[in-house]
Amino acid sequence: MNKSLAFAAASLAVTATATAAPNDNAGSARRPNIILFLVDDMGWQDTSLPFWTERTQYNKVYETPNMERLARQGMMFTQAYAASVSSPSRCSLITGANNARHRVTNWTLERDKSVDLPSDVVNCPDWNINGVSQVAGTPHTYVGTSFVELLRHSGYHTIHCGKAHFGAMDTPGENPTHWGFEVNIAGHAAGGLATYLSELNYGHTKDGKPTSLMSIPGLEKYWGTGTFVTEALTKEAIEALDKAKKYNQPFFLYMSHYAIHIPIDRDERFFSKYVRKGLSDKEAAYASLIEGMDKSLGDLMDWVERNGEKDNTIILFMSDNGGLATNPTWRDGELFHQNYPLLSGKCSLYEGGIREPMIVSWPGVTRAGSKCDKYTMIEDFYPTILEMAGVNKYKTVAPVDGLSFVPMLRETGDTSKGRALVWNFPNVWGNNGPGINLNCAIRKDEWKLIYYYDTGRKELFNIPADISEQHNVAAEHKDIVKRLSRELGEYLRRVGAQRPTFKSDGKPCPWPDEV
C-alpha cells in the first residue's frame, strides 16, 4: 500500500455495527487502564517543559511541574500534530479519519449553520457543519466508528469528562454517550465555555437557565462554591474513577479540559503568582489557566498512584490545536508570535497552529525520560489506543487514516518516515493572520508545502532547518513543490475533500497540482 497517499487506511467495513474483541494472544494478562488527557487550545510552548532544543522565555515563565513529572516517566513527542481548529481535530480523534476525509473542516455548534465568515473572493464549500456521528440520517455529517465504542465492546469502562465538540446541537454526535462513553460529565455540542467561574454558575442564571450556548451543563453542585471549572471537572473525574475502581474492569478516561480556551478568566489559585513574576493581568490570567490544567494532571496522576494503578495505567497528553495568537483582547505581546519559536497560532497551518505538546507514559514500554523527534498526527491516537488495549480485531464503517505510533513508543520503528500528513482548511475563520484561512498543506519528511486556494500561492519550508517558517524556498525547489503539489492534490481528490469556489464565475478553486 502507498503509505504517502493512503495514510495506511483500513478497509471499509461490511457492517455498521461496532464490534471488537481483545487480542486473542493477550492471555490472562491484565489489560491497562488508559487516560487520554486533552487540553483545549494549548500551544507548543505553553509549558515549563521544553519541546524545542532549548528553553524559551515561555518555558521559563509558565509552571507545569506535572507535565515535567509525566515526561520523566515516559516519552515526549516534539513533532506531534493536530488540525488547526478544535472540531476537525476531535472528529479525527474519535473516528480515526483525516480532516480532509471527514470534511468537518471548521468548528461546529448549531445544527445546519456554518460558522464561516464571508470572503470577498470565494464562497466556502458545503462542509460537514453538523460534525460526525456513528449513524446515518443527519445531513452534513460524516459517519464513522468510534474507538471508544470499540473499547467498550471489548470490556472497558468508558468515562468522558469535559469538552466534547464532536457534533452540532440536536444531532446524535453532540452527546458523548453516542460515542460509547458510559459516563458523560459536562460534555455537549459546544466547543468553548461561557465562563470558568462558579460565581457565574458556569454560564447559568440563579434559576438554572443557560445564558449562552457555551454554558457548561451538569456541574450544578459547584455553583457559587468558588470552584474554578478546571477543578470541578477534575473532582468529577476522580469521583468517576473511584466508582470505576470497584468494577473490576479496565477503564478509559477521556479527560478533555475546556482550559485553556477563551474567555481567559483568572484562576485565582495561581493568578497572583504570575503578576508577581511581572506578567500583565492578561498574561497572568493565561498562565493561571495553564497551571490549573497542570494541577488537574497531577491530581489524576496522584489518584493512579494512590490506588495502586501506576504500573498498569497509560497516560497520554495532547492538545487539540495551537495556542491563540491572533487576538489582543485575550493576549498581550506581539501578535502571531506567542508560540515562539513557532509562527502564528490557532487556525493557522503554520507550525504554531498545528504543532502540539504531547507526552505518553506507558509503564513497562516507554523509556523514562525519553524523547521522540519523529512526527505523528491526531488521528493516530485511534489505532494506537486500540493497540494499547489489545483490541486488534475490529471493523469500522469507514477508513481509518491514523497509523499506530506504538513502534515509536517501543523505539522499534519510525512510522513517520516517508509518510505524508495532510491538512485541509477551505474555510474562513474568525481572525486573520499568517497561514490562516482558505488553504491546505502537506508535510512529508523534512518538507512542508502550504497552498492557498484563493490566490494560488505556494509556500515551501524545510521544517527542521526553519522551524519558524521564515524562509519560503518554493522558488529554489520547484521540483519538490511540483512533487508535493501532485501528492497533495491526488490525496484531496481521492478522499473527496472540498474546496472553495470563486465568486466571480462560480468555478472551483484549482487543486494544488493544477496551479
C-alpha positions as CSV (number, residue, x, y, z in Angstrom):
1,M,0.0,0.0,0.0
2,N,1.2,3.5,-0.8
3,K,1.6,5.0,2.7
4,S,2.3,8.5,1.5
5,L,-1.1,8.7,-0.3
6,A,-3.2,6.3,1.7
7,F,-2.2,7.1,5.2
8,A,-2.4,3.3,5.7
9,A,-6.2,3.5,5.6
10,A,-8.0,0.4,6.8
11,S,-10.5,-1.3,4.6
12,L,-14.1,-0.4,4.6
13,A,-16.2,-2.5,7.0
14,V,-19.0,-4.7,5.9
15,T,-21.2,-3.7,8.8
16,A,-22.2,-0.5,10.6
17,T,-22.2,-2.2,14.0
18,A,-19.1,-1.6,16.1
19,T,-17.6,-4.8,17.2
20,A,-14.3,-5.5,18.9
21,A,-12.6,-8.2,20.9
22,P,-9.4,-8.2,22.9
23,N,-6.3,-9.7,21.2
24,D,-6.5,-13.4,21.3
25,N,-2.9,-13.6,22.3
26,A,-3.4,-11.4,25.3
27,G,-3.9,-14.4,27.5
28,S,-4.8,-13.7,31.1
29,A,-2.6,-10.5,31.3
30,R,-4.3,-7.6,33.0
31,R,-5.3,-5.0,30.4
32,P,-4.1,-1.5,31.0
33,N,-6.2,1.5,32.2
34,I,-5.9,4.4,29.8
35,I,-6.2,8.1,30.4
36,L,-6.2,10.5,27.5
37,F,-5.7,14.0,28.8
38,L,-6.6,16.5,26.1
39,V,-6.1,20.3,26.6
40,D,-8.0,22.9,24.6
41,D,-6.0,25.5,22.6
42,M,-2.7,24.8,24.3
43,G,0.3,26.0,22.4
44,W,3.6,24.1,22.0
45,Q,5.3,26.5,24.3
46,D,2.6,26.9,27.0
47,T,4.5,24.9,29.5
48,S,7.7,24.8,31.5
49,L,8.6,21.6,29.7
50,P,10.7,22.5,26.7
51,F,9.6,20.7,23.5
52,W,12.3,22.6,21.5
53,T,16.1,22.2,21.6
54,E,16.3,25.0,24.1
55,R,14.2,26.6,26.9
56,T,12.3,29.6,25.7
57,Q,11.1,32.6,27.7
58,Y,7.7,31.0,27.9
59,N,9.2,27.8,29.3
60,K,10.8,29.9,32.0
61,V,7.6,31.8,32.9
62,Y,5.0,29.0,33.0
63,E,4.9,26.4,35.7
64,T,3.7,22.9,34.7
65,P,5.5,20.6,37.2
66,N,3.2,17.7,36.4
67,M,3.9,17.8,32.7
68,E,7.5,17.6,33.7
69,R,6.7,14.7,36.0
70,L,4.8,12.8,33.3
71,A,7.7,13.4,30.9
72,R,10.2,11.9,33.4
73,Q,8.0,8.8,33.4
74,G,7.5,8.4,29.7
75,M,8.2,9.8,26.2
76,M,7.9,13.4,24.9
77,F,6.9,13.9,21.2
78,T,8.4,17.1,19.8
79,Q,6.6,16.9,16.5
80,A,3.0,16.0,17.4
81,Y,0.4,17.5,15.0
82,A,-3.3,18.1,15.1
83,A,-5.7,20.2,13.0
84,S,-5.6,23.9,13.4
85,V,-9.1,24.2,14.9
86,S,-10.9,22.1,17.6
87,S,-13.7,20.3,15.8
88,P,-11.6,18.9,12.9
89,S,-9.1,17.5,15.5
90,R,-11.7,16.0,17.8
91,C,-13.6,14.4,14.9
92,S,-10.3,12.9,13.6
93,L,-9.6,11.6,17.1
94,I,-12.9,9.9,17.6
95,T,-13.2,8.4,14.0
96,G,-9.5,8.0,13.0
97,A,-10.2,9.9,9.8
98,N,-8.1,12.7,8.4
99,N,-10.0,16.0,8.4
100,A,-9.9,16.2,4.6
101,R,-11.8,13.0,4.5
102,H,-14.4,13.6,7.2
103,R,-14.9,17.2,5.9
104,V,-15.5,18.7,9.4
105,T,-13.0,21.4,8.5
106,N,-14.2,24.3,10.7
107,W,-15.7,24.4,14.2
108,T,-19.3,23.3,14.8
109,L,-22.0,24.5,17.1
110,E,-25.6,24.9,15.9
111,R,-27.3,22.4,13.6
112,D,-27.2,23.3,9.9
113,K,-25.4,26.6,10.5
114,S,-22.0,27.3,9.1
115,V,-19.6,29.4,11.1
116,D,-17.6,30.6,8.1
117,L,-17.2,34.3,7.7
118,P,-17.7,35.9,4.3
119,S,-14.8,36.3,1.8
120,D,-14.7,38.9,-1.0
121,V,-13.1,36.4,-3.4
122,V,-14.5,32.9,-2.8
123,N,-17.5,31.0,-1.4
124,C,-16.6,28.4,1.2
125,P,-17.6,24.8,0.4
126,D,-20.6,22.9,1.7
127,W,-18.6,21.2,4.5
128,N,-19.9,18.9,7.2
129,I,-21.2,21.6,9.5
130,N,-23.0,19.1,11.7
131,G,-19.9,17.2,12.7
132,V,-19.6,13.4,12.9
133,S,-21.9,10.6,14.0
134,Q,-21.9,6.8,14.3
135,V,-25.3,6.6,12.5
136,A,-26.5,7.9,9.2
137,G,-29.5,10.2,8.7
138,T,-28.3,13.7,9.6
139,P,-27.3,15.8,6.6
140,H,-23.8,17.4,6.5
141,T,-22.5,14.7,8.8
142,Y,-19.6,12.2,8.4
143,V,-20.4,8.7,9.7
144,G,-17.6,6.8,11.4
145,T,-16.9,4.2,14.1
146,S,-15.8,5.4,17.5
147,F,-12.7,3.8,19.0
148,V,-14.4,4.4,22.4
149,E,-17.3,2.2,21.3
150,L,-14.8,-0.5,20.3
151,L,-13.1,-0.2,23.7
152,R,-16.5,-0.5,25.5
153,H,-17.4,-3.6,23.5
154,S,-14.1,-5.2,24.4
155,G,-14.7,-4.8,28.1
156,Y,-13.5,-1.3,29.0
157,H,-15.5,1.1,31.3
158,T,-15.5,4.4,29.5
159,I,-15.7,7.8,31.0
160,H,-15.9,11.2,29.3
161,C,-15.2,14.4,31.3
162,G,-15.2,17.9,29.9
163,K,-15.4,19.2,26.4
164,A,-16.8,17.0,23.7
165,H,-17.4,19.1,20.4
166,F,-17.9,16.1,18.1
167,G,-21.3,17.1,16.7
168,A,-23.6,20.1,16.4
169,M,-26.6,20.8,18.6
170,D,-29.6,18.5,18.1
171,T,-27.5,15.8,16.2
172,P,-26.6,12.4,17.6
173,G,-22.9,13.3,17.7
174,E,-23.3,16.0,20.3
175,N,-23.8,13.6,23.2
176,P,-20.6,11.7,24.3
177,T,-22.8,8.6,25.2
178,H,-23.5,8.3,21.5
179,W,-19.7,7.6,21.1
180,G,-19.6,4.7,23.6
181,F,-18.9,6.6,26.8
182,E,-20.8,5.1,29.7
183,V,-20.3,8.2,31.8
184,N,-20.6,11.7,30.5
185,I,-19.5,14.6,32.6
186,A,-20.2,18.1,31.2
187,G,-19.8,17.2,27.6
188,H,-22.1,18.7,24.9
189,A,-22.1,20.3,21.5
190,A,-20.2,23.5,22.4
191,G,-16.5,23.9,21.8
192,G,-16.0,26.6,24.3
193,L,-17.4,27.8,27.6
194,A,-19.3,30.8,28.8
195,T,-17.1,31.2,31.9
196,Y,-14.8,29.2,34.2
197,L,-16.3,30.9,37.2
198,S,-18.7,29.1,39.7
199,E,-19.7,32.6,40.9
200,L,-21.4,32.9,37.5
201,N,-22.7,29.3,37.7
202,Y,-20.5,28.4,34.7
203,G,-22.9,30.4,32.5
204,H,-26.3,30.0,34.1
205,T,-28.8,32.2,35.9
206,K,-29.6,31.6,39.5
207,D,-32.7,29.7,38.5
208,G,-30.7,27.4,36.2
209,K,-31.3,29.0,32.7
210,P,-28.2,29.0,30.4
211,T,-27.0,32.4,29.5
212,S,-25.1,31.2,26.4
213,L,-24.8,28.2,24.0
214,M,-21.5,27.8,25.7
215,S,-22.9,27.3,29.2
216,I,-21.4,24.2,30.8
217,P,-24.0,21.6,31.8
218,G,-24.1,19.2,34.7
219,L,-22.0,20.9,37.3
220,E,-24.8,22.5,39.4
221,K,-23.4,21.2,42.7
222,Y,-20.4,23.5,42.3
223,W,-22.3,26.7,41.5
224,G,-21.4,29.5,43.8
225,T,-18.8,27.5,45.7
226,G,-15.7,29.3,44.3
227,T,-14.6,26.2,42.4
228,F,-12.9,27.0,39.2
229,V,-14.3,24.8,36.4
230,T,-11.0,23.1,35.8
231,E,-11.0,21.9,39.4
232,A,-14.7,21.0,39.3
233,L,-14.1,18.7,36.3
234,T,-11.1,17.1,38.0
235,K,-13.1,16.4,41.1
236,E,-15.9,14.8,39.0
237,A,-13.3,12.7,37.1
238,I,-11.8,11.4,40.3
239,E,-15.2,10.6,41.7
240,A,-15.9,8.6,38.4
241,L,-12.5,6.8,38.8
242,D,-13.4,5.9,42.4
243,K,-16.5,4.2,41.1
244,A,-14.6,2.6,38.2
245,K,-12.1,1.1,40.7
246,K,-14.9,-1.1,42.1
247,Y,-15.9,-2.5,38.7
248,N,-13.0,-4.9,38.3
249,Q,-12.5,-4.0,34.6
250,P,-10.0,-1.7,32.9
251,F,-11.1,1.9,32.4
252,F,-10.7,4.5,29.7
253,L,-10.9,8.1,30.9
254,Y,-11.1,10.9,28.3
255,M,-10.1,13.9,30.4
256,S,-11.0,16.7,28.0
257,H,-10.5,20.1,29.6
258,Y,-12.2,23.3,28.5
259,A,-9.0,25.1,29.6
260,I,-7.2,27.0,28.1
261,H,-9.9,28.2,25.7
262,I,-11.2,31.7,25.9
263,P,-12.5,33.5,27.9
264,I,-9.2,33.9,29.8
265,D,-10.7,34.0,33.3
266,R,-8.4,34.2,36.2
267,D,-7.7,31.1,38.2
268,E,-7.2,32.9,41.5
269,R,-5.3,29.9,42.9
270,F,-2.4,30.9,40.6
271,F,-3.0,34.3,39.2
272,S,-1.2,36.4,41.8
273,K,2.0,34.4,41.4
274,Y,2.3,35.4,37.8
275,V,1.5,39.0,38.5
276,R,4.4,38.9,40.9
277,K,6.6,37.5,38.2
278,G,5.9,40.7,36.2
279,L,3.3,39.4,33.8
280,S,0.4,41.7,32.7
281,D,-3.0,40.8,34.0
282,K,-4.0,39.2,30.7
283,E,-0.8,37.1,30.5
284,A,-1.0,36.2,34.3
285,A,-4.6,35.0,33.7
286,Y,-3.5,32.9,30.8
287,A,-0.6,31.4,32.8
288,S,-3.1,30.7,35.7
289,L,-5.2,28.6,33.3
290,I,-2.2,26.6,32.2
291,E,-1.1,25.9,35.8
292,G,-4.7,25.0,36.8
293,M,-4.7,22.4,33.9
294,D,-1.4,21.1,35.1
295,K,-2.7,20.7,38.6
296,S,-5.5,18.6,37.2
297,L,-3.0,16.3,35.5
298,G,-1.1,16.0,38.8
299,D,-4.3,15.2,40.7
300,L,-5.1,12.3,38.3
301,M,-1.6,11.0,38.5
302,D,-1.8,11.1,42.3
303,W,-5.1,9.1,42.1
304,V,-3.4,6.5,39.9
305,E,-0.5,6.1,42.3
306,R,-2.7,6.2,45.5
307,N,-4.9,3.4,44.2
308,G,-2.0,1.1,43.2
309,E,-2.6,1.5,39.4
310,K,0.6,3.3,38.4
311,D,2.2,0.3,36.8
312,N,-1.0,-0.6,34.9
313,T,-2.1,2.9,33.6
314,I,-1.2,4.5,30.4
315,I,-1.4,8.3,30.3
316,L,-1.4,10.2,27.0
317,F,-1.2,14.0,27.0
318,M,-2.1,16.1,23.9
319,S,-3.7,19.4,22.8
320,D,-6.3,19.8,20.0
321,N,-4.7,22.8,18.2
322,G,-2.1,25.6,18.6
323,G,-2.4,28.4,21.1
324,L,-4.3,31.6,20.5
325,A,-2.0,34.2,18.9
326,T,-4.3,36.4,16.9
327,N,-6.5,38.3,19.4
328,P,-5.2,41.2,21.5
329,T,-8.5,41.1,23.6
330,W,-7.2,38.0,25.4
331,R,-3.4,38.0,24.9
332,D,-0.6,40.7,25.3
333,G,2.6,40.6,23.4
334,E,3.4,40.6,19.7
335,L,0.6,39.0,17.7
336,F,1.4,35.8,15.9
337,H,4.5,35.2,18.0
338,Q,3.0,33.9,21.2
339,N,4.0,30.4,20.3
340,Y,7.7,31.3,19.6
341,P,9.8,29.8,18.0
342,L,6.7,28.7,16.0
343,L,4.9,31.2,13.9
344,S,1.2,32.1,14.3
345,G,-1.3,30.1,16.3
346,K,-4.8,28.6,16.4
347,C,-6.3,28.2,12.9
348,S,-3.0,28.7,11.1
349,L,-1.3,25.9,9.0
350,Y,2.0,27.3,10.1
351,E,3.6,25.3,12.9
352,G,2.2,27.5,15.6
353,G,-1.4,26.4,14.7
354,I,-0.9,22.7,14.4
355,R,2.1,21.5,16.4
356,E,1.2,20.4,19.9
357,P,2.7,19.3,23.2
358,M,2.5,15.5,23.5
359,I,3.6,13.1,26.2
360,V,3.0,9.4,26.6
361,S,3.7,7.3,29.7
362,W,3.2,3.6,29.2
363,P,4.7,1.7,32.2
364,G,7.0,-1.1,31.0
365,V,7.0,0.2,27.4
366,T,8.1,3.8,27.2
367,R,11.7,4.5,28.4
368,A,11.6,7.0,31.3
369,G,12.7,10.5,30.2
370,S,12.8,9.6,26.5
371,K,12.1,11.8,23.5
372,C,10.8,11.2,20.0
373,D,11.6,13.7,17.3
374,K,9.5,11.9,14.6
375,Y,6.1,13.3,13.7
376,T,2.7,11.9,14.4
377,M,-0.9,13.1,13.8
378,I,-4.1,13.4,15.9
379,E,-5.9,10.6,14.1
380,D,-3.0,8.2,15.1
381,F,-4.4,8.1,18.6
382,Y,-7.3,5.9,17.3
383,P,-5.3,2.8,16.3
384,T,-2.7,3.4,18.9
385,I,-5.1,3.3,21.9
386,L,-6.8,0.3,20.5
387,E,-3.5,-1.5,20.1
388,M,-2.5,-0.5,23.7
389,A,-5.8,-2.0,24.9
390,G,-5.2,-5.3,22.9
391,V,-8.1,-4.6,20.6
392,N,-6.6,-5.7,17.3
393,K,-9.6,-7.2,15.5
394,Y,-12.3,-4.7,14.8
395,K,-14.5,-3.4,12.0
396,T,-15.2,0.2,11.1
397,V,-17.7,1.7,8.7
398,A,-15.1,4.0,7.1
399,P,-11.4,4.0,6.5
400,V,-9.0,4.8,9.4
401,D,-6.3,7.1,8.2
402,G,-4.4,7.0,11.5
403,L,-1.2,5.0,12.0
404,S,-0.4,3.5,15.4
405,F,2.7,5.2,16.9
406,V,3.3,2.2,19.2
407,P,6.5,1.3,17.3
408,M,7.9,4.8,18.2
409,L,6.8,4.3,21.8
410,R,8.7,1.0,21.9
411,E,11.6,2.5,19.9
412,T,11.4,-0.3,17.4
413,G,10.3,1.6,14.3
414,D,9.6,5.0,12.7
415,T,6.1,5.4,11.4
416,S,6.8,8.9,10.1
417,K,9.4,8.0,7.6
418,G,8.1,8.6,4.1
419,R,4.6,9.4,5.4
420,A,2.6,12.4,4.3
421,L,0.4,14.3,6.7
422,V,-2.4,16.4,5.2
423,W,-4.5,19.4,6.4
424,N,-7.4,21.0,4.6
425,F,-9.0,24.3,5.7
426,P,-11.1,25.6,2.8
427,N,-12.9,27.9,5.3
428,V,-12.8,31.4,6.7
429,W,-12.2,31.6,10.5
430,G,-12.9,34.4,12.9
431,N,-9.5,36.1,12.8
432,N,-6.9,36.8,10.2
433,G,-3.2,36.2,10.4
434,P,-0.2,34.3,8.9
435,G,-1.2,30.9,7.5
436,I,-4.9,31.4,8.3
437,N,-7.9,30.7,6.1
438,L,-8.6,29.1,2.7
439,N,-5.6,26.8,2.5
440,C,-4.3,23.2,2.6
441,A,-0.9,21.7,3.5
442,I,1.2,18.6,3.3
443,R,4.2,17.6,5.5
444,K,6.4,14.8,4.2
445,D,9.8,14.1,5.8
446,E,11.5,17.4,6.2
447,W,9.4,19.3,3.7
448,K,6.1,21.2,4.2
449,L,4.0,22.8,1.4
450,I,1.2,25.2,2.1
451,Y,-1.2,26.1,-0.8
452,Y,-3.7,29.0,-0.7
453,Y,-7.0,28.3,-2.6
454,D,-7.9,31.9,-3.2
455,T,-4.6,33.2,-4.6
456,G,-2.8,30.0,-5.8
457,R,0.2,31.0,-3.7
458,K,2.5,28.1,-2.6
459,E,5.0,28.2,0.3
460,L,7.7,25.5,0.9
461,F,9.6,25.2,4.1
462,N,12.3,22.8,5.3
463,I,10.9,22.4,8.8
464,P,13.9,21.0,10.7
465,A,16.1,23.8,9.2
466,D,13.5,26.6,9.5
467,I,11.1,25.8,12.4
468,S,9.9,29.4,12.4
469,E,8.9,29.2,8.7
470,Q,10.7,32.4,7.8
471,H,12.1,31.3,4.5
472,N,9.8,30.3,1.7
473,V,12.1,28.3,-0.6
474,A,9.4,27.4,-3.2
475,A,11.3,29.3,-5.9
476,E,14.5,27.4,-5.2
477,H,13.0,23.9,-5.1
478,K,10.4,23.8,-7.9
479,D,10.8,20.0,-8.3
480,I,9.8,19.5,-4.6
481,V,6.9,21.9,-4.9
482,K,5.7,20.0,-8.0
483,R,6.0,16.6,-6.3
484,L,4.3,17.6,-3.1
485,S,1.6,19.6,-5.0
486,R,0.8,16.4,-7.0
487,E,0.7,14.2,-3.9
488,L,-1.5,16.7,-2.0
489,G,-3.9,17.2,-4.9
490,E,-4.2,13.5,-5.6
491,Y,-5.0,12.7,-1.9
492,L,-7.6,15.5,-1.6
493,R,-9.4,14.3,-4.7
494,R,-9.2,10.7,-3.6
495,V,-10.8,11.2,-0.2
496,G,-13.5,13.6,-1.6
497,A,-12.1,16.7,0.1
498,Q,-13.8,20.0,-0.6
499,R,-12.5,23.3,-1.9
500,P,-13.9,26.8,-2.3
501,T,-15.4,28.3,-5.4
502,F,-14.7,31.7,-6.9
503,K,-17.5,34.3,-6.5
504,S,-16.6,35.8,-9.9
505,D,-17.6,32.8,-12.1
506,G,-18.7,30.1,-9.7
507,K,-15.8,27.8,-10.7
508,P,-14.0,25.7,-8.1
509,C,-10.6,27.0,-7.0
510,P,-7.8,24.9,-8.5
511,W,-6.4,21.9,-6.6
512,P,-2.7,22.5,-5.7
513,D,-1.4,20.3,-8.6
514,E,-3.5,22.4,-11.1
515,V,-1.5,25.6,-10.4
